[in-house]
Amino acid sequence: WKRATDAHADKTPGPVPVLIPVIQLAQTMQAGGIADADADILRSHLEAKHADHALLLLQIRQERRLVVLLDGMDEAGACRETLERYVSCRLATEVQLCVTGREQGIEAMDLFAFFVHIQVEPLTTSQQDSVIEGRFKSRELEGMDVEERISAFTVQLQGNVSFLELAKNPLLLNLL
């Protein structure tokens, strides 16, 4: 919101990104009884969840500078069908859009045929090491020093084939 406010105040005509977890968008739909893909679901969400900034963000959308990152399209639950139609048929024509989600979690993939599909590759060993190091260095604990903790974790990780497979996924690596 700060970037949107600053960009608008400076009259900077650049893009303004907004992260919207799909699960929150679905909650807005359920709370408002929205079940029509022709409804302005983004407007309803911004007005319900971000009332202080809604007018500014809607103005930026009208200027075609709003970049919406819809995170977790596969987490739409009961609102899935409506949201899939809304996002692919309407929202995609109104904003710059990035949609994340598991392909198997989106029922109407044909609606997204014109989207550019990107597959996230597994983390390399070097990337895993960077994630592990960053995690341990950001949370210092009493007892072992950071390097000892990293070493102990890495030994445990390498000793379990299932953990090695999980470590290829950044989210799952952070949960280990």
Phi, psi and chi 1 to 4 in degrees:
 res  aa     phi    psi   chi1   chi2   chi3   chi4
   1 TRP       -  -35.3  -50.8  125.6      -      -
   2 LYS   -62.3  -44.0 -179.3  173.3  176.0   10.9
   3 ARG   -61.5  -41.5  179.6  177.8  166.8  119.4
   4 ALA   -63.2  -44.8      -      -      -      -
   5 THR   -64.0  -46.8  -55.3      -      -      -
   6 ASP   -62.5  -45.7  -68.6  -12.5      -      -
   7 ALA   -62.6  -41.1      -      -      -      -
   8 HIS   -68.4  -42.6 -164.7   70.0      -      -
   9 ALA   -65.1  -38.5      -      -      -      -
  10 ASP   -82.1   -4.0  -66.7  -18.1      -      -
  11 LYS    58.4   32.5  -51.7 -114.3 -174.8  -76.7
  12 THR   -80.2  118.8  -53.7      -      -      -
  13 PRO   -84.6   43.3   31.6  -34.0      -      -
  14 GLY   -98.5  172.4      -      -      -      -
  15 PRO   -69.3  150.8   22.6  -29.0      -      -
  16 VAL  -125.6  112.3  176.9      -      -      -
  17 PRO   -82.0  144.7   28.4  -32.1      -      -
  18 VAL  -137.1  124.8  176.2      -      -      -
  19 LEU   -92.9  125.7  170.6   64.5      -      -
  20 ILE  -129.7  108.8  -59.5  177.2      -      -
  21 PRO   -65.0  129.5  -21.2   32.9      -      -
  22 VAL   -60.2  -33.2  171.0      -      -      -
  23 ILE   -61.0  -35.2 -162.9  164.1      -      -
  24 GLN   -72.3  -37.7  -70.2 -179.8    4.2      -
  25 LEU   -62.3  -41.5 -163.5   58.5      -      -
  26 ALA   -64.6  -38.5      -      -      -      -
  27 GLN   -63.8  -40.0  -70.1  167.4  -11.8      -
  28 THR   -61.6  -43.0  -62.2      -      -      -
  29 MET   -62.0  -45.1  -68.9  173.3   64.1      -
  30 GLN   -65.3  -42.9  -70.2  173.0  -29.4      -
  31 ALA   -65.3  -34.2      -      -      -      -
  32 GLY   -94.0    1.0      -      -      -      -
  33 GLY    65.0   32.1      -      -      -      -
  34 ILE   -87.4  120.0  -57.8  169.0      -      -
  35 ALA  -133.7   10.5      -      -      -      -
  36 ASP  -110.1  122.7 -178.4    4.1      -      -
  37 ALA   -67.5  -14.3      -      -      -      -
  38 ASP   -86.2   -8.2  -68.6  -32.7      -      -
  39 ALA   -70.7  158.2      -      -      -      -
  40 ASP   -87.7   80.9 -167.5  -14.1      -      -
  41 ILE   -66.1  -39.0  -62.2  171.1      -      -
  42 LEU   -61.3  -46.0  179.3   61.6      -      -
  43 ARG   -58.2  -48.0  172.8 -175.4  -71.2  -83.1
  44 SER   -58.2  -42.2  -62.7      -      -      -
  45 HIS   -66.4  -47.8  179.8   73.2      -      -
  46 LEU   -62.1  -41.6  -66.4  174.5      -      -
  47 GLU   -68.3  -33.8  -70.8  172.8  -13.1      -
  48 ALA   -79.5  -42.1      -      -      -      -
  49 LYS  -100.1  -22.2  -58.8  -76.8 -174.3 -175.6
  50 HIS  -139.1   51.8  -51.0  -71.6      -      -
  51 ALA   -55.8  -37.0      -      -      -      -
  52 ASP   -64.6  -25.3  -67.8  -15.0      -      -
  53 HIS  -115.2   -1.9  -52.8  -73.1      -      -
  54 ALA   -58.8  -47.3      -      -      -      -
  55 LEU   -61.3  -42.3  -71.9  177.1      -      -
  56 LEU   -63.4  -46.3  173.6   61.2      -      -
  57 LEU   -66.8  -35.5  -68.4  170.0      -      -
  58 LEU   -68.0  -35.5  -68.7  168.4      -      -
  59 GLN   -64.6  -43.4  174.3   63.8   35.4      -
  60 ILE   -64.4  -37.1  -68.0  168.3      -      -
  61 ARG   -62.3  -43.8  173.4  176.9   74.1  170.4
  62 GLN   -61.6  -32.1 -172.1  174.2    8.5      -
  63 GLU   -80.2   -0.2  -64.6  167.5    4.3      -
  64 ARG    62.6   34.3  -60.7 -121.4 -173.4 -101.8
  65 ARG  -110.9   -2.8  -64.2 -172.1  -58.2  120.1
  66 LEU   -81.0  127.7 -166.9   62.0      -      -
  67 VAL  -110.5  113.3  179.0      -      -      -
  68 VAL  -102.6  124.0  175.9      -      -      -
  69 LEU  -103.6  105.9  171.9   58.0      -      -
  70 LEU   -92.1  109.4  -74.8  178.7      -      -
  71 ASP   -99.7  120.4 -173.2   33.0      -      -
  72 GLY    90.5   48.1      -      -      -      -
  73 MET   -56.6  -27.2 -166.7   65.1 -170.7      -
  74 ASP   -76.7   -0.3   55.2  -51.2      -      -
  75 GLU  -106.6   22.8  -61.1  173.2    9.1      -
  76 ALA   -76.6  -16.2      -      -      -      -
  77 GLY    59.7 -132.5      -      -      -      -
  78 ALA   -65.6  -16.7      -      -      -      -
  79 CYS   -91.7    4.0  -60.2      -      -      -
  80 ARG   -53.5  -53.5  177.6  172.1  -53.5 -172.5
  81 GLU   -59.8  -47.3 -175.6  177.6  -26.9      -
  82 THR   -63.7  -45.0  -58.7      -      -      -
  83 LEU   -65.7  -40.8  -97.1  179.1      -      -
  84 GLU   -59.4  -43.1  -72.5  176.7   -0.5      -
  85 ARG   -68.2  -44.0  -69.8 -162.9  177.8  -70.3
  86 TYR   -60.9  -49.7  171.0   73.0      -      -
  87 VAL   -64.9  -46.6  169.1      -      -      -
  88 SER   -78.2  -31.4   62.3      -      -      -
  89 CYS   -99.3  -30.0  -61.2      -      -      -
  90 ARG  -115.0  -57.9  179.1  172.8  175.4  174.8
  91 LEU   -59.8  -37.1 -169.1   60.6      -      -
  92 ALA   -61.2  -20.8      -      -      -      -
  93 THR   -92.5   -8.7   66.6      -      -      -
  94 GLU  -107.7  -25.2  -61.6  175.2  -13.7      -
  95 VAL  -139.1  166.2  -60.8      -      -      -
  96 GLN   -78.3  136.8  -62.5  171.3   59.1      -
  97 LEU  -136.8  137.2 -173.2   60.1      -      -
  98 CYS  -130.0  124.3  178.0      -      -      -
  99 VAL  -117.4  127.7  179.3      -      -      -
 100 THR  -109.8  153.0   70.0      -      -      -
 101 GLY   162.0  163.3      -      -      -      -
 102 ARG   -80.4  130.6  -66.4  169.4 -172.9   84.0
 103 GLU   -54.1  -41.5  -96.0 -171.8   62.2      -
 104 GLN   -68.3  -12.5   64.9  -88.3   21.1      -
 105 GLY   -92.6   -2.0      -      -      -      -
 106 ILE  -109.1  116.1  -61.2  174.8      -      -
 107 GLU   -72.8  -42.5  -69.8 -179.4   16.2      -
 108 ALA  -102.0   61.8      -      -      -      -
 109 MET   -58.6  -27.4  -82.4  -56.4  -70.5      -
 110 ASP   -61.1  -28.7   57.1  -47.5      -      -
 111 LEU   -67.3  -22.0  -67.9  174.8      -      -
 112 PHE  -103.6   17.2  -64.6   88.3      -      -
 113 ALA   -60.6  -32.2      -      -      -      -
 114 PHE   -85.8   -3.8   65.8   95.4      -      -
 115 PHE   -75.5  152.7  -80.4   55.5      -      -
 116 VAL   -82.9  120.2  174.7      -      -      -
 117 HIS   -95.1  130.9  -64.6 -108.3      -      -
 118 ILE  -125.6  131.1  -61.8  172.5      -      -
 119 GLN  -100.0  126.2 -179.5   74.6   31.3      -
 120 VAL   -76.6  126.0  176.7      -      -      -
 121 GLU   -81.1  153.3  -65.8  -67.5  -38.9      -
 122 PRO   -61.9  151.2  -19.5   29.3      -      -
 123 LEU   -66.0  140.5  -67.4  175.2      -      -
 124 THR   -77.0  168.1   64.7      -      -      -
 125 THR   -59.2  -40.8  -57.0      -      -      -
 126 SER   -62.8  -42.9  174.3      -      -      -
 127 GLN   -65.2  -39.8  -68.6  169.0  -35.9      -
 128 GLN   -60.6  -44.5  -68.4  172.1   28.9      -
 129 ASP   -59.3  -40.6  -68.2  -17.0      -      -
 130 SER   -65.2  -41.7  -65.8      -      -      -
 131 VAL   -63.6  -46.3  170.3      -      -      -
 132 ILE   -61.2  -47.5  -67.5  165.8      -      -
 133 GLU   -60.9  -45.3 -175.2  176.7  -40.7      -
 134 GLY   -61.8  -40.9      -      -      -      -
 135 ARG   -63.3  -47.9  -90.4  -45.7 -139.6 -172.3
 136 PHE   -71.0  -35.0  -79.6  102.1      -      -
 137 LYS   -73.3  -23.6  -73.1 -174.0  174.8 -179.9
 138 SER   -81.7  -12.8   70.7      -      -      -
 139 ARG  -132.5   81.4  -69.4 -175.6  161.2  162.2
 140 GLU   -75.0  137.0  -66.7 -169.3   27.4      -
 141 LEU  -123.4  158.9  -60.4  172.9      -      -
 142 GLU   -71.1  153.4  -69.2 -176.3   32.1      -
 143 GLY   106.9 -125.1      -      -      -      -
 144 MET   -61.8  146.8  -69.9 -166.4  -62.7      -
 145 ASP   -75.5  170.1   72.9   14.0      -      -
 146 VAL   -58.3  -45.0  173.1      -      -      -
 147 GLU   -63.7  -37.1  -64.4  -54.7  -39.4      -
 148 GLU   -66.3  -40.2  -71.0  173.5  -25.8      -
 149 ARG   -65.3  -43.0  -69.6  175.2   50.9 -134.0
 150 ILE   -61.2  -45.1  -68.3  170.6      -      -
 151 SER   -62.7  -45.0  177.6      -      -      -
 152 ALA   -63.7  -41.3      -      -      -      -
 153 PHE   -64.8  -43.8  179.1   81.3      -      -
 154 THR   -63.0  -39.4  -57.1      -      -      -
 155 VAL   -62.5  -44.8  166.8      -      -      -
 156 GLN   -62.6  -42.2  -72.2 -179.6   -9.3      -
 157 LEU   -61.6  -47.7 -174.4   66.3      -      -
 158 GLN   -71.1  -18.0  -67.9  172.9  -13.6      -
 159 GLY   -85.7    0.7      -      -      -      -
 160 ASN  -135.4  112.7 -173.9  -44.2      -      -
 161 VAL   -58.2  -39.0  176.8      -      -      -
 162 SER   -64.5  -41.3  -64.2      -      -      -
 163 PHE   -64.0  -39.0  -74.7  171.1      -      -
 164 LEU   -60.9  -38.8  -74.7  173.5      -      -
 165 GLU   -68.0  -43.9 -168.0   60.4   32.7      -
 166 LEU   -62.7  -34.5  -66.7  174.0      -      -
 167 ALA   -67.3  -11.9      -      -      -      -
 168 LYS   -75.5  -16.6  -67.0  177.3 -177.7  178.0
 169 ASN  -102.7  122.5  179.6  -56.2      -      -
 170 PRO   -57.4  -40.7   -2.3    2.0      -      -
 171 LEU   -63.9  -48.4  172.5   65.9      -      -
 172 LEU   -67.7  -34.9  -62.4  176.8      -      -
 173 LEU   -60.9  -40.7  176.1   56.9      -      -
 174 ASN   -68.1  -22.2  -81.3  -50.9      -      -
 175 LEU   -84.6  -19.4  -65.4  175.5      -      -
 176 LEU   -67.6      -  -71.0  176.0      -      -
